[in-house]
């Protein structure tokens, strides 16, 4: 490993430990590009993550994935040509539909706490980002996938991944569709 990569790897390991991600899980996969698979009611897609660009965010999301946080949730936002979004545990309860995506209960309860926004990774079609309500330091668990190039989001939200398979699935998702299972490959 090159010296710069060693520093990124060490920072990623520290962030992963803080987020509660077991070191053995990281050792099984290189820090370069962890892959997350999302099985939905409309099909399966996967995305690679960018720990070299957003190591704290990646460690946080991986910890949520390993804890099964996203399993059984539903899509709470779907805007054709813009984004599709999930990550609100309230979506498991159809009776709370008017609250989906909003309020204090719409997240994991554990903000990332670090604004890793950058213009290095633009919001191209299939970019995977972490939503927030105006303060990037309070971003938690709501993941969005861009359905087209969205330059207005660049520099305001962290792009921590990119869809690499099943690229057509996010665009088919609608509010209420199931997020059946989310796991690392």
Secondary structure, 3 states (H helix, E strand, C coil): CCHHHHHHHHHHHHHHHHHCCCHHHHHCCCCCCCEEEEEECCEEEEEEECCCCCHHHHHHHHHHHHCCCCCCEECCEEECCCEEEECCHHHHCHHHHHHCCCCCCCCCCCCCCCCCCCCCCCCCCCEEEECCCCCHHHCCCCEEEECCCCHHHCCCCCEEEEEEECCCHHHHCCCCCEEEEEEEC
